[in-house]
Amino acid sequence: MENSGPNILVSFLPLILMSLLMAIAAHLLAKEKGRNVTKWTILALIPIVNFACIWFFIGASNLKLERKIDDLALRVQALSDK
């Protein structure tokens, strides 16, 4: 029986590369949207789960912007109460 070690690695190389690209995208999106960066980066490294992660980020709200809007609303309310 011949050694098929390198052939197995070559066959999984596209999957590994795709998972790395998805992890980078999830990392950047998590940082931008104010989510837990470590958790989403690790989840995006798992094949098939990574597609769900990206779909989640497409529809997820931006928590950083929501916090800024809430802060502005509180400031406006405080000014109007004076």
C-alpha positions in Angstrom: 0.0 0.0 0.0 1.4 3.4 -1.0 1.7 6.4 1.3 -1.2 8.8 0.6 -0.4 11.4 3.3 0.4 14.3 1.0 -2.6 13.5 -1.3 -5.0 13.8 1.6 -3.6 17.2 2.6 -3.9 18.4 -1.0 -7.5 17.3 -1.2 -8.4 19.3 1.9 -6.4 22.4 0.9 -9.4 24.2 -0.8 -11.5 23.6 2.3 -8.8 24.9 4.6 -8.2 28.0 2.5 -12.0 28.7 2.3 -12.3 28.3 6.1 -9.4 30.7 6.6 -10.9 33.3 4.3 -14.3 33.0 6.1 -12.5 33.4 9.5 -10.9 36.6 8.3 -14.2 37.9 7.0 -15.9 36.9 10.3 -13.2 38.5 12.3 -13.5 41.8 10.5 -17.3 41.8 10.6 -17.4 40.9 14.3 -15.0 43.8 15.1 -17.0 46.2 12.9 -20.4 45.2 14.4 -19.3 45.1 18.0 -19.6 41.3 18.5 -17.3 38.9 20.3 -14.4 38.7 17.9 -12.7 35.6 19.3 -15.9 33.6 19.4 -16.9 34.4 15.8 -13.5 33.9 14.4 -13.3 30.4 15.9 -16.8 29.5 14.7 -15.9 30.7 11.2 -13.0 28.3 11.1 -15.4 25.3 11.3 -16.6 24.2 7.8 -20.3 24.6 7.1 -20.7 26.5 10.3 -18.7 29.3 8.7 -21.4 29.9 6.1 -24.0 30.3 8.8 -21.7 32.8 10.6 -21.4 35.0 7.5 -25.2 34.8 6.9 -25.7 35.9 10.5 -23.5 38.9 10.0 -25.3 40.0 6.9 -28.5 40.4 8.9 -27.0 41.3 12.3 -27.4 44.8 13.6 -24.4 46.9 14.4 -24.1 47.0 18.2 -21.5 49.8 18.1 -23.9 52.1 16.2 -26.8 51.1 18.4 -24.8 52.1 21.5 -23.9 55.5 20.0 -27.6 56.1 19.0 -28.7 55.2 22.6 -26.1 57.6 24.0 -27.2 60.4 21.7 -30.9 59.8 22.6 -30.0 60.0 26.3 -28.1 63.3 25.8 -31.0 64.8 23.8 -33.5 63.7 26.5 -31.2 65.2 29.2 -31.0 68.5 27.4 -34.8 68.6 26.8 -35.5 67.9 30.5 -33.5 71.0 31.6 
